[in-house]
Amino acid sequence: MPQFQTPLCQRLGIAHPIFGFSHEPDVVVAIAQAGGFPVLGLARDAPQDIPAIVRDVEQRLAGLPYGIDLMLPAHVPSQADPQSLQAALPPAHVAFVAGLRKRFAIQPPSQPSFFTAHARSEALFQAQIDAVLNSNACAVATAIGLRAELIAEAKRRGKLTFSLIGSVRHARKALDMGVDVLVAQGYDAGGHTGNVGTMSLLPQIVEVAQNTPVLAAGGIATGAQVLGSICSGAQGAWLGTLWMAAQENHTPPALLDRLIASSSEDTVISRAHSGKPCRVVRSAWIDAWDEADAPAPLGMPQQQALTGDVFASIHEHDNAQLIYEAAGQSVFGIKARTTVAAQMEMLVAEMNQAWGRVSGFVQ
Ligand SMILES: Cc1cc2nc3c(=O)[nH]c(=O)nc-3n(C[C@H](O)[C@H](O)[C@H](O)COP(=O)(O)O)c2cc1C
């Protein structure tokens, strides 16, 4: 079987041009062991927890390369905590969510989580950045915002810098800041997205990137799509949603059932999760924010201060009616509970099948 080795694969020392984003350390370890490049999302972790998480992952990776991702939007308060944000929430929003808590009989979460104990602020971001820079990760990825100082400092420490971008304008900004790898993340993607679909975004980013490597992200769930991305000029594909089907993700059973039952059309862009447009798989909670009497969601970080306990609760209690998560149109690729190793094997086999199919057309 041919092996698809792009220059970026060679630079990183990975077997396959498959980059996997996950918040779950077990997924990260399994992706690395299967020959992909894992990127550990730490945007949902308290800065003080990051050193122990990273130590554990690095020990289990035993030298295999990996990256860390942070979400760093601009325009958040310099300092914030949930209590003071909650004290200043608009009464109409508080009343609306109180009504939903009653209507859906939502139990409070039994323990604190990132979503109840923290609020996104510059102070939080800086503490997360410091913890990430001190890790041995060979790459640092950032999303939603671009931070020139972080990019410069990560590069100074010998780390490769990745930036998730959803438009040509942001790609140009990232290139000006010296980012090493652009991740062209289309509208199809799970999580916070822009307005352009991956298929249209990728060639435009490849064109402006010139010699800077580009990865394709958003809506990708098959090896044929990975190969197609490479044909469009990418050096690999960056997947997020698919790994939620893997047992290593410890996905709550009701959420996995929902993902298996969902088609691409069951994912929607909503501001109800974080305050910023975010593609999620629909549930009664997400739908409630689209009802006629619903107020427009608040911004970031106020929306999390308003609803963070609900997100924590519906995950803790595996609430089949309300549970949701960020998920891309790639959800079509989630058909059953599986493992990361099986997913990687399938993606690689599909790349080879697609290669065989295309080769058969050559006269
Ligand atoms: C559950 C989930 C959480 C995500 N959280 C983040 C995040 O914290 N930071 C980030 O850069 N991207 C995040 N993303 C987006 C991924 O990095 C990736 O771009 C996206 O999943 C690719 O599209 P796909 O979901 O169709 O595979 C998240 C995606 C999912 C599914």
The ligand as an SDF file (V2000), in Angstrom:
LIG
                    3D

 31 33  0  0  0  0  0  0  0  0999 V2000
  -16.1890   18.7500   20.5540 C   0  0  0  0  0  0  0  0  0  0  0  0
  -15.3310   19.7150   19.8090 C   0  0  0  0  0  0  0  0  0  0  0  0
  -14.6530   20.6980   20.5070 C   0  0  0  0  0  0  0  0  0  0  0  0
  -13.8050   21.5790   19.8290 C   0  0  0  0  0  0  0  0  0  0  0  0
  -13.0880   22.4900   20.5390 N   0  0  0  0  0  0  0  0  0  0  0  0
  -12.1230   23.2030   19.9210 C   0  0  0  0  0  0  0  0  0  0  0  0
  -11.2000   23.9980   20.6640 C   0  0  0  0  0  0  0  0  0  0  0  0
  -11.2660   24.0880   21.8910 O   0  0  0  0  0  0  0  0  0  0  0  0
  -10.2270   24.6310   19.9790 N   0  0  0  0  0  0  0  0  0  0  0  0
  -10.1040   24.5230   18.6050 C   0  0  0  0  0  0  0  0  0  0  0  0
   -9.1820   25.0820   18.0230 O   0  0  0  0  0  0  0  0  0  0  0  0
  -10.9770   23.8080   17.8810 N   0  0  0  0  0  0  0  0  0  0  0  0
  -11.9580   23.1290   18.5070 C   0  0  0  0  0  0  0  0  0  0  0  0
  -12.8120   22.3480   17.7680 N   0  0  0  0  0  0  0  0  0  0  0  0
  -12.6930   22.3580   16.2970 C   0  0  0  0  0  0  0  0  0  0  0  0
  -11.6210   21.3610   15.8090 C   0  0  0  0  0  0  0  0  0  0  0  0
  -10.3320   21.8250   16.1100 O   0  0  0  0  0  0  0  0  0  0  0  0
  -11.6930   21.1290   14.3070 C   0  0  0  0  0  0  0  0  0  0  0  0
  -11.3520   22.2960   13.6080 O   0  0  0  0  0  0  0  0  0  0  0  0
  -13.0360   20.6560   13.8140 C   0  0  0  0  0  0  0  0  0  0  0  0
  -13.5250   19.6600   14.6600 O   0  0  0  0  0  0  0  0  0  0  0  0
  -12.9030   20.1250   12.3830 C   0  0  0  0  0  0  0  0  0  0  0  0
  -14.1490   19.8330   11.8090 O   0  0  0  0  0  0  0  0  0  0  0  0
  -14.9210   18.4510   12.0760 P   0  0  0  0  0  0  0  0  0  0  0  0
  -15.5140   18.6120   13.4320 O   0  0  0  0  0  0  0  0  0  0  0  0
  -15.9350   18.3890   11.0080 O   0  0  0  0  0  0  0  0  0  0  0  0
  -13.9140   17.3420   12.0080 O   0  0  0  0  0  0  0  0  0  0  0  0
  -13.6840   21.4920   18.4160 C   0  0  0  0  0  0  0  0  0  0  0  0
  -14.4080   20.5340   17.7210 C   0  0  0  0  0  0  0  0  0  0  0  0
  -15.2250   19.6490   18.3870 C   0  0  0  0  0  0  0  0  0  0  0  0
  -15.9870   18.6170   17.6010 C   0  0  0  0  0  0  0  0  0  0  0  0
  1  2  1  0
  2  3  1  0
  2 30  2  0
  3  4  2  0
  4  5  1  0
  4 28  1  0
  5  6  2  0
  6  7  1  0
  6 13  1  0
  7  8  2  0
  7  9  1  0
  9 10  1  0
 10 11  2  0
 10 12  1  0
 12 13  2  0
 13 14  1  0
 14 15  1  0
 14 28  1  0
 15 16  1  0
 16 17  1  0
 16 18  1  0
 18 19  1  0
 18 20  1  0
 20 21  1  0
 20 22  1  0
 22 23  1  0
 23 24  1  0
 24 25  2  0
 24 26  1  0
 24 27  1  0
 28 29  2  0
 29 30  1  0
 30 31  1  0
M  END
$$$$
